[in-house]
Amino acid sequence: MGYMRDKIGDAAMYEQLAEECAELGQASLKMARILRGENPTPMTEDEASAMGLEEAADVLNCMNEVGIFDRPELAQIAHEKLKRFKERWEEANHASES
């Protein structure tokens, strides 16, 4: 058991993971607004990038605490999901060329 999980317990650790994932989602949405430039925000791209990195680190720490980060099957699942995305992308682009 990790330090944080030892202090707050399993259920609270999963709540913390969910909260950090939500915050990473918000940081990603903020960056999308900046990149798209359609919905102005006072945050700069550098600030949004720093916020995204901080939230990603929080997610990684929580994943480590609950034992997800170092599971051997995680890399395999990620690889399969990327492969599936590429296949779908190719199929969609091939269909649009027809």
C-alpha positions in Angstrom: 0.0 0.0 0.0 1.3 3.5 -0.9 1.8 6.3 1.5 -1.4 8.3 0.5 -3.5 5.1 0.4 -2.2 4.1 3.8 -3.2 7.4 5.2 -6.7 7.9 3.7 -7.8 4.3 2.8 -8.9 2.6 -0.4 -12.3 4.3 -1.0 -10.9 7.8 -0.5 -7.9 7.0 -2.7 -10.2 6.1 -5.5 -12.2 9.3 -4.9 -9.0 11.2 -5.1 -8.1 9.4 -8.4 -11.5 10.4 -9.8 -11.1 14.0 -8.7 -7.7 14.3 -10.3 -8.9 12.7 -13.5 -11.7 15.3 -13.6 -9.2 18.1 -13.0 -7.0 16.8 -15.8 -10.1 16.8 -18.1 -10.7 20.4 -17.2 -7.1 21.3 -17.9 -7.4 19.6 -21.3 -10.5 21.5 -22.1 -8.8 24.8 -21.2 -5.9 24.0 -23.5 -8.4 23.1 -26.3 -10.1 26.5 -25.9 -6.7 28.2 -26.1 -5.6 26.3 -29.2 -8.9 26.7 -31.0 -9.2 30.4 -30.1 -13.0 30.5 -30.4 -13.8 30.9 -26.7 -11.3 33.3 -25.1 -9.7 32.7 -21.8 -7.3 34.8 -19.8 -5.0 31.8 -19.3 -2.0 31.6 -21.5 -0.9 28.5 -23.4 2.1 28.1 -21.1 -0.1 28.4 -18.0 -2.6 25.8 -19.4 0.3 23.5 -20.3 1.7 23.8 -16.7 -1.7 23.1 -15.3 -2.1 20.0 -17.5 1.3 18.7 -16.4 0.4 19.2 -12.8 -2.9 17.4 -13.1 -1.3 14.6 -15.1 1.2 14.1 -12.3 -1.6 14.0 -9.8 -3.4 11.3 -11.8 -0.2 9.3 -12.2 0.5 9.5 -8.4 -3.1 8.3 -7.7 -2.8 5.5 -10.3 0.4 4.4 -8.6 -1.2 4.5 -5.1 -4.1 2.3 -6.2 -1.8 -0.1 -8.0 -2.9 0.6 -11.6 0.2 2.3 -12.9 2.6 -0.6 -12.6 0.2 -3.4 -13.7 1.8 -5.2 -16.6 -1.4 -5.4 -18.6 -1.8 -1.6 -18.6 0.8 -1.2 -21.4 -0.8 -4.0 -23.4 -4.3 -2.4 -23.1 -2.9 1.0 -24.1 -1.2 -0.6 -27.1 -4.4 -2.3 -28.2 -6.5 0.9 -27.8 -4.0 2.9 -29.9 -4.0 0.1 -32.6 -7.8 0.2 -32.6 -7.8 4.0 -33.0 -5.4 3.8 -35.9 -7.5 1.2 -37.6 -10.7 3.3 -37.2 -8.9 6.3 -38.5 -7.6 4.5 -41.6 -11.1 3.0 -42.2 -12.8 6.4 -41.9 -10.2 8.1 -44.2 -10.4 5.3 -46.7 -14.2 5.5 -46.7 -14.1 9.2 -47.3 -11.7 8.8 -50.3 -14.2 6.4 -52.0 
